[in-house]
Amino acid sequence: MQTERHLVELAQQKDEQAFARLYEEYFDKIYRYIALKIGNKMEAEDLTQQVFMNMLRSISSFKWQDNTPFSAWLYRIAHNQIVDYLRKKSRQLTVDIELVTPLACSDDPVETTEVNIDYEKFVEVSGKLTPAQQEVISLRFSSDLPITEVAKIMNKTPGAVKALQHSAVSSLRRMLSGA
């Protein structure tokens, strides 16, 4: 298996297969990150595609910094796309009719409905967290990133990320239990 560094170097040399491997590796993670932040599946798909278009356009200027993973750069692009999207959206009068919902775990419509209701409640209460707490929850659990990578993406120490995660999870637990 090729290392991430090698794939990035090949992609910087316009190797289409390397770019495709990076796309496959990160698409779902970036999509989940964006979808959780904006709450609209179709828009999240569009923004995710835009992230990878931006990656393709600017990968030649990517430079490795210390032990910072390539994904930190990619999540920064995604974050900037989200900020731009939300800025434009705040100027428009629109109503989201489609919340992001998890994929059905089974063919049982009752179970699927229960999962969707739980997810909608989670989306509702997670919106009450601080922006930093929302970011940590999104990166850690939606994108399934380790603490060290989240710390690099957010320009925080691993300890600060752990503290934010702890306070966010505690707040979510309290809000979801109704206490």
VEXVOKE-576508 format. One record per residue: residue in three letters; x, y, z of N, C-alpha, C in turn. Coordinates in nm, 2 decimals, decimal comma. Example, Ala and Ser with C-alpha at 12.3 -4.5 7.8 and 13.67 -1.06 7.14 Angstrom:
// VEXVOKE-576508
REC  type  n_east  n_north    n_up  ca_east  ca_north   ca_up  c_east  c_north    c_up
REC   ala    1,32    -0,57    0,78     1,23     -0,45    0,78    1,32    -0,33    0,78
REC   ser    1,28    -0,22    0,71     1,37     -0,11    0,71    1,29     0,00    0,79
//
This chain:
// VEXVOKE-576508
REC  type  n_east  n_north    n_up  ca_east  ca_north   ca_up  c_east  c_north    c_up
REC   met    0,08    -0,12    0,00     0,00      0,00    0,00    0,09     0,12    0,00
REC   gln    0,05     0,22   -0,08     0,13      0,34   -0,09    0,10     0,43    0,03
REC   thr    0,20     0,50    0,08     0,18      0,59    0,19    0,10     0,72    0,15
REC   glu    0,04     0,78    0,24    -0,03      0,91    0,21    0,07     1,01    0,15
REC   arg    0,18     1,02    0,21     0,28      1,11    0,16    0,31     1,09    0,01
REC   his    0,33     0,96   -0,02     0,36      0,92   -0,16    0,25     0,95   -0,25
REC   leu    0,12     0,92   -0,21     0,01      0,96   -0,29   -0,01     1,11   -0,31
REC   val    0,02     1,18   -0,21     0,01      1,33   -0,23    0,12     1,38   -0,33
REC   glu    0,24     1,32   -0,31     0,34      1,36   -0,41    0,31     1,33   -0,55
REC   leu    0,25     1,21   -0,57     0,21      1,17   -0,70    0,09     1,26   -0,75
REC   ala    0,00     1,29   -0,67    -0,11      1,38   -0,70   -0,06     1,52   -0,74
REC   gln    0,05     1,56   -0,67     0,11      1,69   -0,70    0,17     1,69   -0,84
REC   gln    0,20     1,57   -0,89     0,26      1,56   -1,02    0,15     1,53   -1,13
REC   lys    0,02     1,55   -1,09    -0,09      1,54   -1,17   -0,13     1,39   -1,20
REC   asp   -0,09     1,30   -1,11    -0,12      1,16   -1,13   -0,27     1,14   -1,09
REC   glu   -0,35     1,10   -1,19    -0,50      1,09   -1,17   -0,53     0,98   -1,08
REC   gln   -0,46     0,87   -1,08    -0,49      0,75   -0,99   -0,46     0,79   -0,85
REC   ala   -0,35     0,87   -0,82    -0,32      0,91   -0,69   -0,43     1,00   -0,64
REC   phe   -0,48     1,09   -0,72    -0,58      1,18   -0,68   -0,71     1,10   -0,65
REC   ala   -0,74     1,00   -0,73    -0,86      0,92   -0,71   -0,85     0,84   -0,58
REC   arg   -0,73     0,80   -0,55    -0,71      0,72   -0,42   -0,73     0,82   -0,30
REC   leu   -0,68     0,94   -0,31    -0,71      1,04   -0,20   -0,85     1,07   -0,19
REC   tyr   -0,92     1,09   -0,31    -1,06      1,12   -0,31   -1,14     1,00   -0,24
REC   glu   -1,11     0,88   -0,28    -1,18      0,77   -0,21   -1,15     0,76   -0,07
REC   glu   -1,03     0,79   -0,03    -0,99      0,78    0,12   -1,07     0,88    0,20
REC   tyr   -1,09     1,00    0,15    -1,14      1,11    0,23   -1,28     1,16    0,20
REC   phe   -1,34     1,11    0,09    -1,47      1,17    0,05   -1,57     1,15    0,16
REC   asp   -1,59     1,03    0,21    -1,70      1,00    0,31   -1,67     1,08    0,44
REC   lys   -1,55     1,09    0,48    -1,52      1,17    0,60   -1,55     1,32    0,59
REC   ile   -1,50     1,37    0,47    -1,53      1,51    0,45   -1,68     1,54    0,43
REC   tyr   -1,75     1,45    0,36    -1,89      1,46    0,34   -1,96     1,46    0,48
REC   arg   -1,93     1,37    0,57    -2,00      1,36    0,70   -1,97     1,49    0,78
REC   tyr   -1,85     1,54    0,77    -1,81      1,66    0,84   -1,89     1,78    0,79
REC   ile   -1,90     1,79    0,66    -1,98      1,90    0,61   -2,13     1,89    0,63
REC   ala   -2,18     1,77    0,61    -2,32      1,74    0,63   -2,37     1,77    0,77
REC   leu   -2,29     1,73    0,87    -2,32      1,76    1,01   -2,32     1,91    1,04
REC   lys   -2,23     1,98    0,97    -2,22      2,13    1,00   -2,33     2,21    0,93
REC   ile   -2,38     2,17    0,81    -2,48      2,25    0,74   -2,62     2,19    0,74
REC   gly   -2,63     2,06    0,77    -2,76      2,00    0,79   -2,84     1,98    0,66
REC   asn   -2,78     1,97    0,54    -2,85      1,95    0,42   -2,77     1,86    0,33
REC   lys   -2,83     1,74    0,30    -2,75      1,64    0,22   -2,71     1,68    0,09
REC   met   -2,80     1,74    0,01    -2,77      1,78   -0,13   -2,66     1,89   -0,13
REC   glu   -2,67     1,99   -0,04    -2,57      2,09   -0,03   -2,44     2,04    0,01
REC   ala   -2,44     1,94    0,11    -2,32      1,88    0,16   -2,25     1,81    0,04
REC   glu   -2,32     1,74   -0,04    -2,26      1,67   -0,16   -2,20     1,77   -0,25
REC   asp   -2,26     1,88   -0,28    -2,21      1,98   -0,36   -2,08     2,04   -0,30
REC   leu   -2,09     2,07   -0,17    -1,97      2,13   -0,11   -1,85     2,04   -0,10
REC   thr   -1,88     1,91   -0,08    -1,78      1,81   -0,08   -1,71     1,80   -0,21
REC   gln   -1,79     1,80   -0,32    -1,73      1,80   -0,45   -1,64     1,92   -0,47
REC   gln   -1,69     2,04   -0,42    -1,61      2,16   -0,44   -1,48     2,15   -0,36
REC   val   -1,48     2,09   -0,24    -1,36      2,07   -0,16   -1,26     1,99   -0,25
REC   phe   -1,30     1,89   -0,31    -1,21      1,81   -0,39   -1,16     1,88   -0,52
REC   met   -1,25     1,96   -0,57    -1,21      2,05   -0,69   -1,10     2,15   -0,64
REC   asn   -1,12     2,21   -0,52    -1,02      2,30   -0,47   -0,89     2,23   -0,44
REC   met   -0,90     2,10   -0,39    -0,78      2,02   -0,36   -0,71     2,00   -0,49
REC   leu   -0,78     1,96   -0,60    -0,71      1,94   -0,72   -0,64     2,06   -0,78
REC   arg   -0,71     2,18   -0,77    -0,65      2,30   -0,81   -0,53     2,34   -0,74
REC   ser   -0,53     2,32   -0,61    -0,42      2,38   -0,52   -0,33     2,27   -0,46
REC   ile   -0,34     2,15   -0,50    -0,25      2,05   -0,44   -0,10     2,07   -0,47
REC   ser   -0,08     2,13   -0,58     0,06      2,15   -0,62    0,13     2,25   -0,52
REC   ser    0,05     2,33   -0,46     0,11      2,43   -0,36    0,11     2,37   -0,22
REC   phe    0,06     2,25   -0,20     0,06      2,19   -0,06    0,20     2,16   -0,02
REC   lys    0,23     2,20    0,11     0,36      2,17    0,16    0,34     2,10    0,30
REC   trp    0,42     2,00    0,32     0,42      1,92    0,45    0,47     2,01    0,56
REC   gln    0,41     2,02    0,67     0,45      2,10    0,79    0,46     2,01    0,91
REC   asp    0,58     1,99    0,96     0,60      1,91    1,08    0,54     1,77    1,06
REC   asn    0,46     1,73    1,16     0,39      1,61    1,16    0,24     1,62    1,12
REC   thr    0,21     1,74    1,07     0,07      1,77    1,03    0,03     1,68    0,92
REC   pro   -0,08     1,60    0,93    -0,13      1,52    0,82   -0,19     1,60    0,71
REC   phe   -0,19     1,53    0,59    -0,25      1,59    0,48   -0,40     1,62    0,50
REC   ser   -0,46     1,54    0,58    -0,61      1,56    0,61   -0,63     1,69    0,68
REC   ala   -0,54     1,74    0,76    -0,56      1,87    0,82   -0,58     1,98    0,72
REC   trp   -0,50     1,97    0,61    -0,51      2,07    0,50   -0,65     2,06    0,43
REC   leu   -0,69     1,93    0,41    -0,81      1,90    0,34   -0,93     1,95    0,43
REC   tyr   -0,93     1,93    0,56    -1,04      1,97    0,64   -1,04     2,13    0,65
REC   arg   -0,92     2,19    0,64    -0,92      2,34    0,64   -0,99     2,39    0,51
REC   ile   -0,97     2,32    0,40    -1,04      2,36    0,28   -1,19     2,34    0,30
REC   ala   -1,23     2,23    0,36    -1,37      2,20    0,39   -1,43     2,31    0,48
REC   his   -1,36     2,34    0,59    -1,40      2,44    0,68   -1,43     2,57    0,61
REC   asn   -1,33     2,61    0,52    -1,35      2,74    0,45   -1,47     2,73    0,36
REC   gln   -1,50     2,62    0,29    -1,62      2,60    0,21   -1,74     2,62    0,29
REC   ile   -1,74     2,56    0,41    -1,86      2,57    0,50   -1,88     2,72    0,54
REC   val   -1,77     2,79    0,58    -1,79      2,93    0,61   -1,84     3,01    0,50
REC   asp   -1,79     2,99    0,38    -1,84      3,06    0,26   -1,99     3,03    0,24
REC   tyr   -2,02     2,90    0,25    -2,16      2,86    0,23   -2,26     2,93    0,33
REC   leu   -2,22     2,92    0,45    -2,30      2,98    0,56   -2,31     3,13    0,54
REC   arg   -2,21     3,19    0,50    -2,21      3,34    0,48   -2,31     3,37    0,37
REC   lys   -2,30     3,30    0,26    -2,39      3,32    0,15   -2,54     3,29    0,19
REC   lys   -2,55     3,18    0,26    -2,68      3,14    0,30   -2,75     3,24    0,40
REC   ser   -2,67     3,30    0,48    -2,73      3,40    0,58   -2,78     3,52    0,50
REC   arg   -2,74     3,54    0,38    -2,79      3,66    0,30   -2,92     3,62    0,22
REC   gln   -2,95     3,48    0,22    -3,06      3,44    0,14   -3,17     3,39    0,24
REC   leu   -3,30     3,41    0,19    -3,41      3,35    0,27   -3,44     3,22    0,22
REC   thr   -3,40     3,11    0,29    -3,42      2,98    0,24   -3,47     2,89    0,36
REC   val   -3,53     2,78    0,33    -3,57      2,69    0,44   -3,51     2,55    0,40
REC   asp   -3,44     2,49    0,49    -3,39      2,36    0,47   -3,50     2,26    0,49
REC   ile   -3,53     2,18    0,38    -3,64      2,08    0,39   -3,59     1,94    0,41
REC   glu   -3,46     1,93    0,41    -3,40      1,79    0,42   -3,29     1,79    0,52
REC   leu   -3,31     1,74    0,64    -3,20      1,73    0,74   -3,12     1,61    0,70
REC   val   -2,99     1,62    0,74    -2,90      1,50    0,72   -2,95     1,39    0,81
REC   thr   -2,97     1,27    0,76    -3,01      1,16    0,84   -2,91     1,05    0,82
REC   pro   -2,89     0,97    0,92    -2,79      0,86    0,91   -2,85     0,75    0,81
REC   leu   -2,76     0,67    0,76    -2,81      0,57    0,67   -2,88     0,46    0,75
REC   ala   -2,99     0,41    0,70    -3,07      0,31    0,77   -2,98     0,19    0,80
REC   cys   -2,99     0,14    0,92    -2,91      0,02    0,96   -2,98    -0,11    0,92
REC   ser   -3,11    -0,10    0,89    -3,18     -0,22    0,86   -3,29    -0,19    0,76
REC   asp   -3,36    -0,29    0,72    -3,48     -0,27    0,63   -3,61    -0,25    0,71
REC   asp   -3,59    -0,25    0,84    -3,71     -0,24    0,93   -3,75    -0,09    0,94
REC   pro   -3,87    -0,05    0,89    -3,91      0,09    0,89   -3,92     0,15    1,03
REC   val   -3,96     0,07    1,12    -3,98      0,12    1,26   -3,84     0,16    1,32
REC   glu   -3,74     0,07    1,30    -3,61      0,09    1,34   -3,55     0,22    1,27
REC   thr   -3,57     0,22    1,14    -3,52      0,34    1,07   -3,58     0,47    1,12
REC   thr   -3,71     0,47    1,15    -3,78      0,59    1,20   -3,72     0,63    1,33
REC   glu   -3,70     0,53    1,42    -3,64      0,56    1,55   -3,50     0,62    1,54
REC   val   -3,42     0,56    1,45    -3,29      0,62    1,43   -3,29     0,76    1,38
REC   asn   -3,38     0,79    1,29    -3,40      0,92    1,23   -3,45     1,02    1,34
REC   ile   -3,54     0,98    1,42    -3,59      1,07    1,53   -3,48     1,10    1,63
REC   asp   -3,40     0,99    1,67    -3,29      1,02    1,76   -3,19     1,11    1,70
REC   tyr   -3,16     1,09    1,57    -3,06      1,18    1,50   -3,11     1,32    1,49
REC   glu   -3,24     1,34    1,46    -3,29      1,48    1,45   -3,28     1,55    1,59
REC   lys   -3,31     1,47    1,70    -3,30      1,53    1,83   -3,15     1,57    1,86
REC   phe   -3,06     1,48    1,82    -2,91      1,51    1,83   -2,87     1,63    1,76
REC   val   -2,92     1,65    1,63    -2,89      1,77    1,55   -2,94     1,89    1,62
REC   glu   -3,06     1,88    1,67    -3,12      1,99    1,74   -3,04     2,04    1,87
REC   val   -3,01     1,94    1,95    -2,94      1,98    2,07   -2,79     2,01    2,05
REC   ser   -2,73     1,95    1,95    -2,59      1,98    1,92   -2,57     2,13    1,87
REC   gly   -2,68     2,18    1,82    -2,67      2,32    1,77   -2,66     2,42    1,89
REC   lys   -2,69     2,37    2,01    -2,68      2,45    2,13   -2,54     2,45    2,19
REC   leu   -2,45     2,37    2,14    -2,31      2,37    2,19   -2,24     2,49    2,13
REC   thr   -2,12     2,52    2,19    -2,04      2,63    2,14   -1,98     2,59    2,01
REC   pro   -1,94     2,68    1,92    -1,89      2,65    1,79   -1,77     2,55    1,80
REC   ala   -1,68     2,58    1,90    -1,56      2,49    1,92   -1,61     2,35    1,96
REC   gln   -1,71     2,34    2,04    -1,76      2,21    2,08   -1,82     2,14    1,96
REC   gln   -1,90     2,21    1,88    -1,96      2,15    1,76   -1,85     2,10    1,67
REC   glu   -1,74     2,18    1,65    -1,63      2,14    1,56   -1,57     2,01    1,61
REC   val   -1,54     2,00    1,74    -1,48      1,88    1,80   -1,57     1,76    1,78
REC   ile   -1,69     1,77    1,81    -1,79      1,66    1,79   -1,79     1,62    1,65
REC   ser   -1,80     1,71    1,56    -1,81      1,68    1,42   -1,68     1,61    1,37
REC   leu   -1,56     1,66    1,40    -1,44      1,60    1,36   -1,41     1,47    1,42
REC   arg   -1,44     1,46    1,55    -1,41      1,33    1,63   -1,51     1,22    1,59
REC   phe   -1,64     1,25    1,59    -1,73      1,14    1,58   -1,79     1,13    1,44
REC   ser   -1,82     1,24    1,37    -1,87      1,23    1,23   -1,76     1,19    1,13
REC   ser   -1,64     1,25    1,15    -1,53      1,22    1,06   -1,44     1,11    1,12
REC   asp   -1,46     1,07    1,24    -1,39      0,96    1,30   -1,24     0,99    1,30
REC   leu   -1,20     1,11    1,34    -1,06      1,14    1,34   -1,00     1,13    1,49
REC   pro   -0,87     1,09    1,50    -0,81      1,09    1,63   -0,79     1,22    1,69
REC   ile   -0,77     1,23    1,82    -0,75      1,36    1,89   -0,64     1,44    1,83
REC   thr   -0,53     1,37    1,81    -0,41      1,44    1,76   -0,44     1,51    1,62
REC   glu   -0,51     1,45    1,54    -0,54      1,51    1,41   -0,64     1,62    1,43
REC   val   -0,74     1,61    1,51    -0,84      1,71    1,54   -0,76     1,84    1,60
REC   ala   -0,67     1,81    1,69    -0,59      1,92    1,74   -0,51     2,00    1,64
REC   lys   -0,46     1,93    1,54    -0,38      2,00    1,43   -0,48     2,08    1,34
REC   ile   -0,59     2,02    1,32    -0,69      2,09    1,23   -0,74     2,21    1,30
REC   met   -0,77     2,20    1,43    -0,82      2,32    1,50   -0,72     2,41    1,56
REC   asn   -0,59     2,38    1,54    -0,48      2,46    1,60   -0,49     2,47    1,75
REC   lys   -0,52     2,35    1,81    -0,52      2,34    1,96   -0,44     2,23    2,00
REC   thr   -0,41     2,23    2,13    -0,34      2,11    2,19   -0,43     1,99    2,20
REC   pro   -0,37     1,87    2,20    -0,46      1,76    2,23   -0,53     1,77    2,36
REC   gly   -0,47     1,82    2,46    -0,54      1,84    2,59   -0,66     1,93    2,58
REC   ala   -0,65     2,04    2,50    -0,76      2,13    2,48   -0,87     2,06    2,41
REC   val   -0,84     1,98    2,31    -0,94      1,91    2,23   -1,01     1,81    2,32
REC   lys   -0,93     1,74    2,41    -1,00      1,64    2,50   -1,09     1,71    2,60
REC   ala   -1,05     1,83    2,64    -1,14      1,91    2,74   -1,26     1,95    2,66
REC   leu   -1,25     2,00    2,54    -1,37      2,04    2,46   -1,46     1,92    2,44
REC   gln   -1,40     1,81    2,40    -1,48      1,69    2,38   -1,55     1,65    2,50
REC   his   -1,49     1,65    2,61    -1,55      1,61    2,74   -1,67     1,70    2,77
REC   ser   -1,65     1,83    2,76    -1,75      1,93    2,80   -1,87     1,92    2,69
REC   ala   -1,84     1,89    2,57    -1,94      1,88    2,47   -2,02     1,75    2,49
REC   val   -1,96     1,64    2,52    -2,03      1,51    2,54   -2,11     1,53    2,67
REC   ser   -2,06     1,59    2,77    -2,13      1,61    2,90   -2,26     1,69    2,87
REC   ser   -2,24     1,80    2,79    -2,35      1,89    2,76   -2,46     1,81    2,68
REC   leu   -2,41     1,74    2,58    -2,51      1,66    2,50   -2,58     1,56    2,58
REC   arg   -2,51     1,49    2,67    -2,58      1,39    2,76   -2,68     1,46    2,84
REC   arg   -2,65     1,57    2,90    -2,74      1,65    2,99   -2,87     1,69    2,90
REC   met   -2,84     1,75    2,79    -2,96      1,80    2,70   -3,04     1,68    2,65
REC   leu   -2,98     1,57    2,61    -3,06      1,46    2,56   -3,14     1,38    2,67
REC   ser   -3,09     1,39    2,79    -3,16      1,32    2,90   -3,27     1,41    2,96
REC   gly   -3,27     1,54    2,91    -3,37      1,63    2,96   -3,34     1,70    3,09
REC   ala   -3,22     1,68    3,14    -3,18      1,73    3,27   -3,13     1,87    3,26
//
